Amino acid sequence: MNPSMSSRALTFLIVLAAPAAPLPAQSPGDRAVIEAERDSLTAVTDSAALRRLEAATIDVAKQRRDDPLIHVRLGFIAYRLGEVTGGKSHYDDAAGEFEWAAELRADWPYAWYGLGLSELAVGESSVIAIENIRQMLGQDYLSKAARAFAHATEVDPSFAFAVVDLANTALTQRIKPRLDVALTAVRLAAASPAGRHADVQLVRGRVEREAGEADSALAGFRAYLAVGGDSGVGLLELARTYYFARRAPDGWGAYLAGARAATSAPALTLYRLDLSWIADSVELAAFDALPDPPARARWLEAFWSRRDVAEARDVGERLAEHYRRWFYARRSFRLVSRHRHYDITEVYRTKQVEFDDRGVIYLRHGEPDRRARFVCRDAEQANGEGCAANESWLYHREAGEGGDLIFHFAARGDVQDFKLVESLVDVLGLSRAVRATALVDPQVS
């Protein structure tokens, strides 16, 4: 980092930390001061300098304990320290300062917004069992963040930052998502000055679609494009929503139009992610090597058309089926936790954290012809004995296609995360697996 830039940023921050008369609630002056301080903090990468600034601001806070602006400042300084050092304790400190500011001025959206950011930064527990309990009780980091962002939007629907983060947080939640709160927030924001922000219209469309409101989602994505949103992203989201609404011809047209317009990294990432669920490594490498949007659009049209021919479908039907599977997998197979733990029997390992392994197989092969589960007398125990929760899927194939496909899934220690295993024996505990050949009349349902 440029030393002179860091010096100027710190000088500016020290000026901001100096005593000043408190400003009225939600005044433009408050917003300008906080935004200027946040911008300056992003330029500081020296943790020692940040700690000195924090100490100087604490000295000011001791004299002005009831000034919410000082606590908001301290919150963002602690938050930046967390970013620079990676220490979660700083995010806890930030949350405490933002909570204090919110208690002093509950009508300040920035206090609630900072609290939401801090809860997101604290993140989830690395212990899956603990995280699952927290989610069930609504005490996980996503639930806490969503509540804080919701407070910010309640006191000021035009506060675009909070609306966008509330919507994205609700869309990320896997248990008890606050879609109802997010839906109200994005609708209010869309009708306020915040509606001129492209990101607000984008999350509006996504939340409306997640809530099952296809027509309102389409309106949100069209508004996103109208206010200058990324054409590649907007047209792909329109395509997904057309397929969600079972308007396949419109979806096919929007999908290819978006591919022809996709030049930004976010748009290319979305197109590649959709492709990655079924394309092999050679196909993905070919896609990545394409020189420009027109070439990518032609390649994608050929990619899906080949699958239409292979499965005796009409033009565009395989892409429509892909999105049907994608929406189903999002409802049925999304992972609760991003932390996935593998043992030696779980040979298939993936870096994606969106779906459990059933979701990946479903996206590639569709609805199985038969599902079954192995039921034994003893459920899985803490020492690994007993049967893990499990499912087996059968896909009938012609002899010329290599015969039937059978996939076995097991969820050890966390029934929310089913992983692909090699054999049904792998769902058993160690001692039971050793005696597997002696088992008589297992119940299959």
C-alpha positions as CSV (number, residue, x, y, z in Angstrom):
1,M,0.0,0.0,0.0
2,N,1.1,3.6,-0.7
3,P,2.4,4.9,2.7
4,S,1.3,8.5,1.9
5,M,-2.2,7.2,1.1
6,S,-2.3,5.4,4.5
7,S,-1.1,8.5,6.3
8,R,-3.7,10.7,4.6
9,A,-6.4,8.2,5.5
10,L,-5.4,8.0,9.1
11,T,-5.1,11.8,9.4
12,F,-8.7,12.1,8.1
13,L,-9.9,9.4,10.5
14,I,-8.3,11.2,13.4
15,V,-10.1,14.4,12.5
16,L,-13.3,12.5,12.3
17,A,-12.7,11.0,15.8
18,A,-12.3,14.4,17.4
19,P,-15.1,15.7,19.5
20,A,-18.0,17.4,17.7
21,A,-21.6,18.3,18.5
22,P,-23.9,15.3,17.9
23,L,-25.9,15.5,14.7
24,P,-29.7,15.0,14.4
25,A,-30.9,11.5,13.8
26,Q,-30.5,10.3,10.2
27,S,-29.3,13.6,9.0
28,P,-27.4,13.8,5.7
29,G,-24.4,14.9,7.7
30,D,-24.4,11.7,9.7
31,R,-24.5,9.6,6.5
32,A,-21.7,11.6,4.9
33,V,-19.5,11.4,7.9
34,I,-20.0,7.6,8.3
35,E,-19.5,6.9,4.6
36,A,-16.3,9.1,4.5
37,E,-15.0,7.2,7.5
38,R,-15.8,3.8,6.0
39,D,-14.1,4.7,2.7
40,S,-11.0,5.9,4.6
41,L,-10.8,2.8,6.7
42,T,-10.7,0.6,3.6
43,A,-7.4,2.3,2.7
44,V,-5.7,1.4,6.0
45,T,-4.0,-2.0,6.1
46,D,-1.7,-1.4,9.1
47,S,-3.2,-3.1,12.1
48,A,-1.0,-1.2,14.6
49,A,-2.3,2.1,13.2
50,L,-5.9,0.9,13.4
51,R,-5.3,-0.1,17.1
52,R,-4.0,3.4,17.8
53,L,-7.0,4.9,16.1
54,E,-9.3,2.6,18.1
55,A,-7.6,3.6,21.4
56,A,-7.9,7.3,20.6
57,T,-11.6,6.9,19.7
58,I,-12.2,5.0,22.9
59,D,-10.8,7.9,24.8
60,V,-13.3,10.1,23.1
61,A,-16.1,7.6,23.8
62,K,-15.3,7.7,27.5
63,Q,-16.2,11.4,27.5
64,R,-19.2,11.0,25.2
65,R,-20.7,7.6,26.2
66,D,-24.1,8.5,24.9
67,D,-23.1,9.7,21.5
68,P,-24.2,7.0,19.0
69,L,-22.0,8.3,16.3
70,I,-18.9,7.6,18.3
71,H,-20.0,4.0,18.8
72,V,-20.7,3.6,15.1
73,R,-17.2,4.8,14.4
74,L,-15.7,2.4,17.0
75,G,-17.8,-0.4,15.4
76,F,-16.4,0.2,11.9
77,I,-12.8,0.5,13.3
78,A,-13.2,-2.8,15.0
79,Y,-14.7,-4.3,11.9
80,R,-11.8,-3.2,9.8
81,L,-9.4,-4.6,12.4
82,G,-11.2,-7.9,11.9
83,E,-10.7,-7.7,8.1
84,V,-7.0,-6.8,8.4
85,T,-6.1,-9.3,11.2
86,G,-8.6,-12.1,10.6
87,G,-9.4,-12.1,14.3
88,K,-13.1,-12.9,15.0
89,S,-12.9,-11.2,18.4
90,H,-12.7,-7.8,16.6
91,Y,-16.1,-8.6,14.9
92,D,-17.5,-9.4,18.3
93,D,-16.2,-6.0,19.5
94,A,-17.8,-4.3,16.5
95,A,-21.1,-6.0,17.1
96,G,-21.1,-4.7,20.7
97,E,-20.4,-1.1,19.6
98,F,-23.2,-1.2,17.0
99,E,-25.6,-2.7,19.5
100,W,-24.8,0.1,21.9
101,A,-25.4,2.7,19.1
102,A,-28.7,1.0,18.3
103,E,-29.8,1.2,21.9
104,L,-29.0,4.9,22.0
105,R,-30.7,5.7,18.6
106,A,-32.9,2.8,17.4
107,D,-33.9,5.0,14.4
108,W,-30.4,5.1,13.0
109,P,-30.2,2.5,10.1
110,Y,-26.3,2.5,10.1
111,A,-26.2,1.1,13.7
112,W,-28.4,-1.9,12.7
113,Y,-26.6,-2.2,9.3
114,G,-23.2,-2.4,11.0
115,L,-24.5,-5.0,13.5
116,G,-25.7,-7.1,10.6
117,L,-22.3,-6.9,8.9
118,S,-20.6,-7.9,12.1
119,E,-22.8,-10.9,12.6
120,L,-22.1,-12.1,9.1
121,A,-18.4,-11.7,9.7
122,V,-18.5,-13.7,12.9
123,G,-19.7,-16.6,10.7
124,E,-20.9,-20.1,11.5
125,S,-19.5,-22.5,14.1
126,S,-17.0,-25.0,12.8
127,V,-18.9,-27.7,14.8
128,I,-21.8,-28.8,12.6
129,A,-23.9,-30.0,15.4
130,I,-23.7,-26.7,17.3
131,E,-24.4,-24.8,14.1
132,N,-27.5,-26.9,13.3
133,I,-28.9,-26.3,16.8
134,R,-28.3,-22.5,16.5
135,Q,-30.1,-22.5,13.2
136,M,-33.0,-24.4,14.6
137,L,-33.2,-21.8,17.4
138,G,-32.7,-18.8,15.1
139,Q,-29.4,-17.9,16.9
140,D,-27.1,-18.6,14.0
141,Y,-25.1,-15.8,12.4
142,L,-27.4,-15.6,9.4
143,S,-30.5,-15.3,11.5
144,K,-28.9,-12.6,13.6
145,A,-27.7,-10.7,10.6
146,A,-31.0,-10.9,8.9
147,R,-32.8,-9.5,12.0
148,A,-30.3,-6.6,12.2
149,F,-30.6,-5.8,8.5
150,A,-34.4,-6.0,8.8
151,H,-34.3,-3.3,11.6
152,A,-32.2,-1.1,9.3
153,T,-34.8,-1.4,6.5
154,E,-37.7,-0.8,8.9
155,V,-36.4,2.5,10.0
156,D,-35.4,3.6,6.5
157,P,-36.7,1.6,3.5
158,S,-34.5,3.7,1.2
159,F,-31.3,2.5,2.9
160,A,-30.1,0.5,-0.1
161,F,-27.1,-1.2,1.5
162,A,-29.3,-2.8,4.2
163,V,-32.0,-3.9,1.7
164,V,-29.5,-5.7,-0.5
165,D,-27.7,-7.4,2.4
166,L,-31.0,-8.4,4.0
167,A,-32.2,-10.0,0.8
168,N,-28.9,-11.8,0.1
169,T,-28.8,-13.0,3.7
170,A,-32.3,-14.3,3.5
171,L,-31.5,-16.1,0.2
172,T,-28.5,-17.7,1.9
173,Q,-30.4,-19.1,4.9
174,R,-31.2,-22.8,4.6
175,I,-33.3,-23.1,7.8
176,K,-36.2,-20.7,8.4
177,P,-35.2,-18.1,5.9
178,R,-36.6,-14.6,6.6
179,L,-38.1,-14.4,3.1
180,D,-41.3,-12.8,4.4
181,V,-39.3,-9.9,6.0
182,A,-37.0,-9.6,2.9
183,L,-40.0,-9.6,0.6
184,T,-41.6,-6.7,2.4
185,A,-38.2,-4.9,2.5
186,V,-37.5,-5.2,-1.2
187,R,-41.0,-4.1,-2.2
188,L,-40.8,-1.0,0.0
189,A,-37.3,-0.2,-1.2
190,A,-38.3,-0.6,-4.9
191,A,-41.0,2.0,-4.4
192,S,-38.5,4.4,-2.6
193,P,-35.5,6.3,-3.9
194,A,-33.5,3.0,-3.3
195,G,-35.4,1.6,-6.3
196,R,-33.0,3.5,-8.6
197,H,-30.2,1.3,-7.4
198,A,-29.7,-1.7,-9.8
199,D,-28.6,-4.0,-6.9
200,V,-31.9,-3.4,-5.1
201,Q,-33.9,-4.4,-8.2
202,L,-31.7,-7.5,-8.7
203,V,-32.3,-8.8,-5.2
204,R,-35.9,-7.8,-5.4
205,G,-36.3,-10.2,-8.4
206,R,-34.4,-13.0,-6.7
207,V,-36.4,-12.7,-3.5
208,E,-39.7,-12.6,-5.4
209,R,-38.8,-15.7,-7.3
210,E,-37.7,-17.5,-4.2
211,A,-41.1,-16.7,-2.7
212,G,-42.8,-18.2,-5.7
213,E,-43.9,-14.9,-7.2
214,A,-42.8,-15.4,-10.9
215,D,-44.5,-12.3,-12.4
216,S,-43.2,-10.0,-9.7
217,A,-39.7,-11.5,-10.1
218,L,-39.9,-10.8,-13.8
219,A,-40.8,-7.2,-13.1
220,G,-37.9,-6.9,-10.7
221,F,-35.3,-8.2,-13.3
222,R,-36.8,-6.0,-16.0
223,A,-36.5,-3.0,-13.7
224,Y,-32.9,-4.1,-12.9
225,L,-32.1,-3.9,-16.6
226,A,-34.0,-0.6,-17.0
227,V,-31.9,1.2,-14.4
228,G,-28.6,0.1,-15.9
229,G,-28.0,-3.4,-14.4
230,D,-25.6,-5.8,-16.0
231,S,-27.3,-7.2,-19.1
232,G,-25.6,-10.6,-18.9
233,V,-26.8,-11.1,-15.3
234,G,-30.3,-9.6,-15.8
235,L,-31.1,-11.6,-19.0
236,L,-29.9,-14.9,-17.3
237,E,-32.1,-14.2,-14.3
238,L,-35.0,-13.4,-16.6
239,A,-34.3,-16.8,-18.4
240,R,-34.3,-18.7,-15.1
241,T,-37.5,-17.0,-14.1
242,Y,-39.2,-17.7,-17.4
243,Y,-38.3,-21.4,-16.9
244,F,-39.6,-21.2,-13.3
245,A,-42.9,-19.8,-14.7
246,R,-42.9,-22.6,-17.4
247,R,-42.5,-20.2,-20.2
248,A,-39.8,-22.3,-21.9
249,P,-39.6,-20.4,-25.3
250,D,-39.1,-17.1,-23.5
251,G,-36.5,-18.7,-21.3
252,W,-34.5,-20.1,-24.3
253,G,-34.5,-16.7,-26.0
254,A,-33.4,-14.8,-22.8
255,Y,-30.8,-17.3,-22.0
256,L,-29.0,-17.0,-25.4
257,A,-29.5,-13.2,-25.4
258,G,-27.8,-13.0,-22.0
259,A,-24.9,-15.2,-23.3
260,R,-24.4,-12.7,-26.2
261,A,-24.4,-9.8,-23.7
262,A,-22.3,-11.5,-21.0
263,T,-19.0,-9.7,-20.7
264,S,-18.6,-9.1,-16.9
265,A,-17.1,-11.5,-14.5
266,P,-20.4,-11.9,-12.5
267,A,-22.3,-12.8,-15.7
268,L,-19.7,-15.3,-16.9
269,T,-19.5,-16.8,-13.4
270,L,-23.3,-17.4,-13.4
271,Y,-23.3,-19.0,-16.9
272,R,-20.4,-21.2,-16.1
273,L,-21.8,-22.3,-12.8
274,D,-25.1,-23.4,-14.4
275,L,-23.0,-25.3,-17.0
276,S,-20.7,-26.9,-14.4
277,W,-23.4,-29.1,-12.9
278,I,-23.5,-31.3,-16.0
279,A,-20.6,-30.4,-18.3
280,D,-17.3,-32.5,-17.9
281,S,-13.9,-31.0,-17.5
282,V,-13.1,-31.0,-21.2
283,E,-16.3,-29.1,-22.0
284,L,-15.7,-26.6,-19.3
285,A,-12.2,-26.0,-20.6
286,A,-13.6,-25.5,-24.1
287,F,-16.1,-23.0,-22.7
288,D,-13.4,-21.1,-20.8
289,A,-11.3,-20.8,-23.9
290,L,-14.0,-19.1,-26.0
291,P,-12.9,-15.6,-27.1
292,D,-16.0,-13.5,-26.9
293,P,-19.7,-13.4,-26.1
294,P,-21.0,-14.3,-29.6
295,A,-18.7,-17.4,-29.6
296,R,-19.9,-18.4,-26.1
297,A,-23.6,-18.0,-27.2
298,R,-23.1,-20.2,-30.2
299,W,-21.2,-22.8,-28.1
300,L,-24.0,-22.9,-25.5
301,E,-26.7,-23.2,-28.1
302,A,-24.8,-26.2,-29.6
303,F,-24.1,-27.7,-26.1
304,W,-27.8,-27.8,-25.2
305,S,-29.0,-28.8,-28.7
306,R,-26.7,-31.8,-28.6
307,R,-28.4,-32.9,-25.5
308,D,-31.8,-32.3,-27.0
309,V,-30.9,-34.7,-29.8
310,A,-29.3,-37.3,-27.5
311,E,-32.5,-37.4,-25.4
312,A,-34.9,-37.1,-28.3
313,R,-36.2,-33.8,-27.1
314,D,-37.4,-30.7,-28.9
315,V,-35.1,-27.7,-29.3
316,G,-34.5,-26.1,-25.9
317,E,-36.2,-28.8,-23.8
318,R,-33.0,-30.1,-22.2
319,L,-32.2,-26.6,-20.8
320,A,-35.8,-26.3,-19.5
321,E,-35.3,-29.6,-17.8
322,H,-32.0,-28.5,-16.3
323,Y,-33.7,-25.5,-14.7
324,R,-36.6,-27.6,-13.4
325,R,-34.0,-29.9,-11.7
326,W,-32.1,-26.9,-10.4
327,F,-35.1,-25.4,-8.7
328,Y,-36.1,-28.8,-7.3
329,A,-32.5,-29.3,-6.0
330,R,-32.6,-25.9,-4.3
331,R,-35.8,-26.8,-2.5
332,S,-34.8,-30.4,-1.5
333,F,-31.0,-30.8,-1.4
334,R,-29.4,-27.6,-0.3
335,L,-26.7,-27.9,2.3
336,V,-27.4,-26.5,5.8
337,S,-23.7,-26.0,6.6
338,R,-20.8,-25.0,4.3
339,H,-18.5,-27.3,6.4
340,R,-18.3,-30.8,5.0
341,H,-16.3,-33.5,6.7
342,Y,-15.3,-36.7,4.9
343,D,-14.1,-40.1,6.0
344,I,-12.3,-42.8,4.1
345,T,-15.4,-44.4,2.6
346,E,-16.6,-41.1,1.1
347,V,-14.6,-41.2,-2.1
348,Y,-16.4,-38.5,-4.1
349,R,-15.4,-35.1,-2.8
350,T,-16.5,-31.8,-4.2
351,K,-15.6,-28.2,-3.5
352,Q,-19.1,-26.9,-4.1
353,V,-21.1,-26.1,-1.0
354,E,-24.6,-25.5,-2.5
355,F,-26.0,-29.0,-2.6
356,D,-25.4,-32.4,-0.9
357,D,-24.4,-35.2,-3.2
358,R,-28.0,-36.2,-3.9
359,G,-28.5,-32.7,-5.4
360,V,-25.5,-33.1,-7.8
361,I,-26.7,-36.5,-9.0
362,Y,-30.2,-35.2,-9.4
363,L,-29.0,-32.3,-11.5
364,R,-27.0,-34.7,-13.8
365,H,-29.5,-37.6,-14.0
366,G,-32.9,-36.3,-13.0
367,E,-35.6,-38.1,-11.0
368,P,-34.5,-41.7,-10.1
369,D,-36.7,-44.6,-11.2
370,R,-36.6,-45.9,-7.6
371,R,-35.5,-44.7,-4.2
372,A,-34.8,-47.0,-1.3
373,R,-33.3,-46.8,2.2
374,F,-31.6,-49.4,4.4
375,V,-33.2,-49.7,7.8
376,C,-31.4,-51.4,10.7
377,R,-32.3,-51.9,14.3
378,D,-29.7,-49.5,15.7
379,A,-29.5,-45.8,14.6
380,E,-26.1,-44.3,14.3
381,Q,-24.3,-43.7,17.6
382,A,-21.7,-41.2,18.7
383,N,-18.9,-43.8,18.4
384,G,-19.8,-44.4,14.8
385,E,-21.6,-47.7,15.4
386,G,-25.1,-48.3,14.0
387,C,-26.5,-47.3,10.6
388,A,-26.2,-43.9,9.2
389,A,-29.1,-42.2,7.5
390,N,-29.0,-43.3,3.9
391,E,-30.7,-43.5,0.5
392,S,-30.1,-45.5,-2.6
393,W,-31.2,-44.4,-6.1
394,L,-31.7,-46.6,-9.1
395,Y,-31.7,-45.3,-12.7
396,H,-32.8,-47.8,-15.4
397,R,-30.5,-47.8,-18.4
398,E,-30.5,-49.9,-21.6
399,A,-27.8,-52.5,-22.0
400,G,-26.2,-50.4,-24.8
401,E,-25.9,-47.5,-22.3
402,G,-23.9,-49.6,-19.9
403,G,-26.7,-50.9,-17.8
404,D,-28.5,-49.6,-14.7
405,L,-27.0,-46.9,-12.5
406,I,-27.2,-47.2,-8.7
407,F,-26.0,-44.5,-6.3
408,H,-25.7,-44.9,-2.5
409,F,-25.7,-41.9,-0.2
410,A,-25.0,-41.8,3.6
411,A,-25.2,-38.9,6.1
412,R,-23.0,-39.6,9.1
413,G,-23.3,-37.4,12.1
414,D,-25.4,-34.9,10.2
415,V,-28.6,-36.0,8.6
416,Q,-28.6,-32.8,6.5
417,D,-25.5,-33.8,4.4
418,F,-25.9,-36.9,2.3
419,K,-22.6,-38.0,0.6
420,L,-22.0,-40.4,-2.1
421,V,-20.5,-43.7,-1.0
422,E,-19.3,-46.8,-2.9
423,S,-21.4,-49.5,-1.3
424,L,-24.4,-50.0,0.9
425,V,-22.1,-51.6,3.4
426,D,-20.6,-48.1,3.9
427,V,-23.7,-46.9,5.7
428,L,-23.0,-49.4,8.5
429,G,-20.9,-48.9,11.6
430,L,-17.5,-50.5,11.8
431,S,-18.4,-53.7,13.7
432,R,-21.6,-54.1,11.7
433,A,-19.8,-53.7,8.4
434,V,-17.4,-56.4,9.4
435,R,-20.3,-58.7,10.1
436,A,-22.2,-57.5,7.0
437,T,-22.2,-60.9,5.3
438,A,-24.0,-62.4,8.4
439,L,-26.9,-59.9,8.2
440,V,-30.3,-61.6,7.4
441,D,-33.4,-60.0,5.9
442,P,-32.4,-56.3,6.0
443,Q,-35.6,-54.2,5.7
444,V,-35.7,-52.1,2.6
445,S,-38.5,-49.6,2.1
